Protein backbone atom coordinates (compact mmCIF):
# COMPACT_ATOMS: atom_id res chain seq x y z
CA UNK A 1 0.00 0.00 0.00
CA UNK A 2 1.16 3.54 -0.70
CA UNK A 3 0.08 6.87 0.74
CA UNK A 4 0.78 10.23 -0.85
CA UNK A 5 -0.71 13.71 -0.67
CA UNK A 6 -1.50 15.85 -3.70
CA UNK A 7 -2.11 19.57 -3.19
CA UNK A 8 -2.58 22.36 -5.73
CA UNK A 9 0.17 24.46 -4.16
CA UNK A 10 -1.74 27.54 -3.04
CA UNK A 11 -5.01 29.40 -3.33
CA UNK A 12 -7.01 27.69 -6.06
CA UNK A 13 -9.88 28.97 -8.14
CA UNK A 14 -12.63 26.83 -6.59
CA UNK A 15 -15.87 27.54 -4.77
CA UNK A 16 -13.87 27.51 -1.51
CA UNK A 17 -12.68 31.03 -2.41
CA UNK A 18 -15.30 33.67 -1.71
CA UNK A 19 -16.76 35.29 -4.84
CA UNK A 20 -15.88 38.71 -3.44
CA UNK A 21 -12.23 37.82 -2.74
CA UNK A 22 -9.91 40.83 -3.28
CA UNK A 23 -7.89 39.26 -6.11
CA UNK A 24 -8.71 38.24 -9.66
CA UNK A 25 -9.81 34.61 -10.08
CA UNK A 26 -7.47 34.26 -13.07
CA UNK A 27 -4.50 34.97 -10.76
CA UNK A 28 -5.34 31.91 -8.62
CA UNK A 29 -4.06 28.42 -9.37
CA UNK A 30 -6.54 26.77 -11.71
CA UNK A 31 -7.94 23.39 -10.58
CA UNK A 32 -6.84 21.72 -13.82
CA UNK A 33 -3.27 21.57 -12.47
CA UNK A 34 -4.41 18.56 -10.43
CA UNK A 35 -5.38 16.44 -13.46
CA UNK A 36 -2.05 15.13 -14.71
CA UNK A 37 -0.44 14.33 -11.36
CA UNK A 38 -3.59 12.63 -10.01
CA UNK A 39 -3.77 10.42 -13.12
CA UNK A 40 -0.09 9.53 -12.64
CA UNK A 41 -0.66 8.75 -8.93
CA UNK A 42 -3.55 6.44 -9.86
CA UNK A 43 -1.41 4.58 -12.41
CA UNK A 44 0.95 1.65 -11.97
CA UNK A 45 3.81 4.00 -12.87
CA UNK A 46 3.58 5.57 -9.40
CA UNK A 47 3.99 2.32 -7.44
CA UNK A 48 7.44 3.30 -6.15
CA UNK A 49 6.20 6.70 -4.92
CA UNK A 50 5.24 6.54 -1.25
CA UNK A 51 5.07 9.00 1.60
CA UNK A 52 5.33 12.05 -0.65
CA UNK A 53 3.58 15.41 -0.77
CA UNK A 54 3.19 16.42 -4.39
CA UNK A 55 2.55 20.02 -5.38
CA UNK A 56 0.56 20.01 -8.62
CA UNK A 57 1.57 23.58 -9.52
CA UNK A 58 5.18 22.41 -9.95
CA UNK A 59 4.35 19.18 -11.83
CA UNK A 60 6.04 19.58 -15.22
CA UNK A 61 5.31 16.88 -17.79
CA UNK A 62 8.17 18.16 -19.97
CA UNK A 63 10.69 16.91 -17.40
CA UNK A 64 11.81 13.31 -16.99
CA UNK A 65 9.96 11.65 -14.10
CA UNK A 66 12.90 11.79 -11.68
CA UNK A 67 13.36 15.53 -12.24
CA UNK A 68 9.61 16.12 -12.12
CA UNK A 69 9.38 14.43 -8.71
CA UNK A 70 12.40 16.34 -7.42
CA UNK A 71 10.76 19.61 -8.45
CA UNK A 72 7.20 18.85 -7.32
CA UNK A 73 7.50 16.67 -4.22
CA UNK A 74 8.83 16.46 -0.70
CA UNK A 75 8.30 14.10 2.23
CA UNK A 76 4.65 14.04 3.32
CA UNK A 77 5.63 14.42 6.97
CA UNK A 78 8.36 16.10 8.90
CA UNK A 79 9.77 13.61 11.45
CA UNK A 80 11.40 16.36 13.51
CA UNK A 81 7.93 17.70 14.44
CA UNK A 82 7.19 14.57 16.47
CA UNK A 83 9.85 15.59 18.97
CA UNK A 84 7.90 18.79 19.64
CA UNK A 85 4.76 16.96 20.75
CA UNK A 86 3.43 17.83 24.18
CA UNK A 87 2.81 14.77 26.31
CA UNK A 88 0.00 14.73 28.87
CA UNK A 89 1.21 15.72 32.33
CA UNK A 90 4.13 17.85 31.14
N, C-alpha and C positions, 0 to 999 in steps of 0.2 A: 504494500500500500504506500502511496505517496501523498504528501500534503504540501500544497503551495498556496500562496496568496497572490492574487492579481488585483492591482489597484490602477486607477487611471493616472494618478500622479499629481493631482491637484483638483481645484474647483472644476467641475464638469457641468456642461450644459444639459442638465436634467431637470425634472420637476422638483428636485430637492433644493434648487436655487430659487429664491423668491423672484417672482416676475418683476418686482420693482427694485431688484438689486442694482447698486450704483455703478455697474460696469456693463459694457456691451456683451451680449450673449456670444457673439462671434469671437470674443477674446478668450472665452473659456475653452478648456479642453473639450473636444467633441466626443460623444460616447462611442463613435465608430472606432476610436483607437483601441478599444477592447477586443474587437473582432478577431484580428489575426493572432494575437497571443493566446486568446482563449481556445481557438481552434487547435493551435499547436499543443497547448496543455492537455486537451482532450484526446490527442492522437498518441499512437504508440511511440512516436519520435521523442516524446517527452519523458519516457519511462525512467531515465537516469536523473531527471530533475526532481529533487526532493528537498523540502525545508527551505524553499526560496520565496522571497517577496519580489514579484515582478512588477515593474512600473511600465504600463502600456505606452505611455507617452514616449519613452525612450526605445521602444521595440522597433528595430530597423531591419526590415526584411532584406535590404540590400547587403547587409553584412553576413559573413559566415556565422553559423549558429554559435560557435564558441565566443566570437566577438560580440554578437548580439546579446548573449546572456551576460557577458562581462559588463556591457553598457547598461542593461536594463534590469539587472537583478542584484540582490544582496541576501544575506541570511534572513530568514523570516523572523527570527528572534535574536535577542541580544543577551547572551548568557551572563554577562556581567551584571545585568539588572537583577538577577535572582539574588545576588549577594546584598542587595539593598532592601530586601523584603523585611518588613517589620513582623516579628514573631509575637504572638500573644504573650502578655506578661512582661514585656520589655519596657 
